[in-house]
């Protein structure tokens, strides 16, 4: 490249990036080379990274993608209300927010969740009360000295020009152990401490039967979808001066719960496994 070629079009910039990608250069190296020759007319580093990634993914064209066809209510000569009616009522389209999930499940992950759910339903059969009475499950979670509400919930009135208040999180850990009974069926997640050889041997020595739990599946873990979910919901927005006060709040939360509360959480696993099967192993939304 020479100094005479300093005025390049966008597509020519991309052709240079594509060439260097084919040569095996990194985006940083490409950017530095282009700046050394093109100087102020060189594309930004962000643009170089973007197009380098596209070419690495197999893109061939250096041109912009063609614009998508679009129209608005004025072009159609109908009211906005009519457009919304067509979109929502006739086309049945809704604009929704994406939801956070623990992991983007692979086909293998979904198959394992599907099979685990089927195994649990087969285990329960028509004896849900008996099976739930035998399940023991243990898990742990962090509880914060201050867990703020959502950004919307924690908004405060302040005078114009005043800096917004700051929020921070301090945390401690709490554990939940569910009931112990005869013929124990032990249920726990796949944390490394649970799957370690010494842990598996200790479980084997107790004579407990283990209920399989698929990885990345808090929606199929009673401690997560019931105990910790409701605990966080109750404590959110409350501020504790120290760990002792926080511990008392956690103990108070669980002490006031009746046996049916915990039993209902275990029974809900049956329904959740049914939903997981109907979703072909995907995450359960509610």
N, C-alpha and C positions, 0 to 999 in steps of 0.2 A: 504493500500500500504506500502511496506517495502523498506528499502534501497537496498535490493538485487534485486529489480525489476527496477533498475535505467536505464538499457539499454533496452529500449522498441523500437519496430519498429513504423513506422508512423501509421500503422493501429491499433496497440495496444494503441498508444497515443489517437487515435480517439475513440477507444472503451471506454477508461476511461472518455473522454469528454462526450460521449453519456450517459454513466452511470450517471454522475453527472447532466447532463441536465434532465434526467428522475427523478432525486431526487429533481429537482427544484432549483439548484444552479445557480448563475449568472456566466457569463464568468470570471469576476474578481475573484470570489471566487474559481472557478475551477482552474484558473491559479495559484493563491496563494497556493492552496493545492498541485498542481503538482510540483511547484518550491520547496516547503518545503521538498518534498520527492526525486524528481529527480534531483534537483539542476541544474547544468550546462546542463544536458541532457534533461531538460524539454522543451517542444515546446514553441515558442514565444507566446506572448499575442495576436498578430494579428492572428496567426494560431488558437489559442483557440477560439477567437471570431468568426472566419469564420466558423469553424466546429460546434460550439454551435448554430450558427444561422441556419445552414443547418439542424441540428437535430431537432431544434425547428420547422422548416418548414415541418418536416415529413420525412426527409431522413433516411433510415435504414442502408444502406451499409457504412462500414468504409473503404472500399477500394477506390483507385483512379478510376476515370472514365476511361473506355477503350479509348485508343488514337483513334482519328478520322483518317479514311483512307485518305491518301493524296498522291499526285504524282506531279512531276514537268516535265518540258519540256524534260529534258534529259532522264527520265525514259520512257516517251512516244516516245522518239526518233523523236520528231518533233521540229520545231523552236519555239521560244518564240512568234514570230509574228503570227504564226499559232494558238498557244494557245489563244492569245488575240483575234484573229479573231473569233474563235469558241465561246469564252465567250461572246464577245460583239455583234457580228453579228448574230450568230446562236442561242445562248441561251438567247440573249437580256438581259444580266445581266450588271449592272453598279454599281460601288462602289461610294456611296454618303455619304455625311456628315449628321448627324442628325440635325434637326432644333429645336430651342427652341420654346416652346409653353407655354402659361400662365398656363396651368393645363392639367394633363392627364384626358381627359374627360371621365366620366362614361357614361354608356348607357342612364341614366336619363338625364345627361347634353346634350347629343347629341339629344335626343328626344325633349328636350325643345328648343334647337337651331333650330331644324327642324321645329317644330310647329310655332315658332315665325317667321321664314322666310316665311312660307306659309301664315301666317296671314298678313304679310306686303305686299306680292304680291297680296293678295286678296283685301287689302285696296287700293292699288294703282290702280289696274285694268288697264284701258286704259287712266288714267288721271295722268300720272307721273308728268307733269309740274305743274298741279294744286296742287297735294299733296306735292311736294317738296317746292312749294311756301308757304305752310302753316306750314312746319316743323320748330320747334325751338329746338336746342340742345345746351347744355352747358357742359363743362368739364374743367378740369384743369390738368396741368402737371408741372413738375420741369424743369427749364432751368438753366443750369450750367454756371458759369462765365468762366469755361474752360471745354469743353467736348472733350477730346482727340480723335484723329482718332483711328482706330483699331490698334492693335499692329504692323501690317504690314505697315499701312499707316504712323505711327508715328516714324518709324525707322530713326536714324540719323547717319551720319558718325562721328566717334570719333577715336582718336588715341589709339593704342593698349595699354591695361593696364589701360585706363581711366575708371572710374566708369560710368555706364549709367545714363543719366539724370532721374530725378524723375518727376512724374506727380501727380497732385492732382485735386480734383473736389470741387468747391464751387458752391452753387446753390441758385436759387430764384424760385418763382412760377409764372406762367402766366395762365390766364384763357381765354377761347375762348367761346364766345356766338354767336350763329348764329342767323339769321334774325327773326324778329317778323312780323307777318302778321295776317290777319283775320282768324277766325276759327282755332286757333292754335292747332297743333299736337305736343305735347311735348315729346322729346326723350332724355333720360339720362341713364347712366349706373346704376349698382346696388350697388354703394358705400353706406356705412352705413348712411352717412349724407343725402343721397337721399331717402333712404327707411325708415328713422325714421318717427315716427307717426306725429310729427309736420310738417315735410316736405311734407308728403302725404296730410295732411289736408290743408296746404297752397296751394298746387297744385289744390286740389279740389275746394277751395274757388275762384280761378281764373276762373274756368269754362273751363280750358284747357282740351283737350282730350289727354290721355297718350298713347304713342306707347310702347308696351312691348319690353324690351331688355333683352336677356338671360344673366345669369351670366358668367363670365370668357370669354367674347366675344369682345375683342378690334377689332377683324377683322370685326365686324358688327357695329362698332361705327365710324361714319364719322370723329369725332374729332381725333380719334387715327390713322385710316388708311390713312387720308389725311392731316389734319392740322398739328398735332404734328409730324407726320412722316417727312413731308417735312421741317418743321421748324428745327427739330434736324439735318436733313441732311445739311441744309444751314449753321447752326451755328457751326457744328462740326469742331474742329480744330482752331476756333477763340478764342482769349483770351480777356476778358473784365476786365477793372480795377475796376469796381464797379457795383452795381445793376442798377444804372441809365443808364450807357452805355449799359448794357445788355438789359434793358427795351426798349431803343431807337432802338436797333437792332431788337427786336421782333416786335415792332410797325411798323418799316420800312418794315419788311418782309410781313406783312399783308396789309399794306396800298397800296402797289403796285399791289395787286391782284384785278382782275376784278370780277364783279358779276358772270360771267360764271364759274370762278374757284370754287367758293363755291357751285354754283348750280350743277356743274358737280360732286362734291364730294357727294352731297345728292343723285343724280341720280345713282351714282355708288353703292349705297346701294341696289338698285333693282337687279343689276347684281350679287352682292355678295350674296344676299339671294338665287338667282337661283343656284349659285355654291354650297352654303351650302346644299341646298336640294339634288343636284346631288351627294354630298359627304356624304349623309345620316347623316348630322349634324356635321361632322368633321370640323376641322379648314381649312380655306382657305389659301393656300400657297401664292398666289399673288392676 
